[in-house]
């Protein structure tokens, strides 16, 4: 004990020198423990992703069947990507005019609207003006609802035409209508 009192400065230097390796050892130990904790948390974050991938692998056949079913639905709802936009628009215009004429309506104007591009589909629009009877318009709309690929009626404006009844004949209500139709064409 007397040596410590006599050589306090030397004792402090020797003590600090002995504490330095202990400090480095503890610092390295806690650094590795922290690193291990980071890796463990990363592993814990990956476990749900791995489980989802394993679930996808287990249900691969069902997913393929569902994808094929969706693809067949796409063919029913939209024109395929292989068909040209202009050809689709022309065919759509021809088919719609034919449906309207077969329903007893007179087509006074039809116009293909500019194609709108989206992420998955091209929106092909058609504006048609017709005149005829209310029954003819009803029949035409029913026929348009069965058209494939899917044909949507975006807007419909109907207004009556003035007509004069002949003596002894019942008055037939004639009307004019403007339809704006939309069909889809797949891009991918």
C-alpha positions, 0 to 999 in steps of 0.5 A: 500500500505504501508503494501506491501512495508513493507512486500514485502517478505510475499506479494511475498510468499502469491502471489505465494501461490495464483498463484499455484492453478491457475497454477495447474487449468490451467495445468489440464484444458489444459491437458484435452483439449489436451487429448480431442483433441487426442481422437477427432483425433482418432475418425476422423481417425476411421470414414473412417474405419467405413464407409468402414465396413458399405459399406462391410455390405451393399454389403455383398451379392454381395461380397458373389456372387463375391467370389463364381464366383471367386471360380468357376473360380479357379476350371476352372484355377487350380486343387483343394486343395483336390487333391494330388500333385503327383496325379495331376502331374501324371494325367497331364503327362498322359493327355498331352501325350494323347493330343500330341499322338492324334495330330499325334506327337510322344512323345520321352520324358516326365518328371514331374518337381519338384513342386514349392510352392508359397503362393496361388498355387503349380506350377506343371511343365512338360517337354515334347519332341515330334517329328512329323509334323508342322501341328501336333504340331499346332493341339497339341498346339491348343488342349493344349490351351483348356485343363482345368484346365489351362495349360500354355506353359512356353517355346517352342523350335522347331528344324527341323529334317533332312529327305530325300524325296522319289522320286515322293513324296513331302518332308514333313518337320518333326520337334522336339519340347521341351515344358515346361508346367505349371499347377496350384494347389490351396493350400488354 
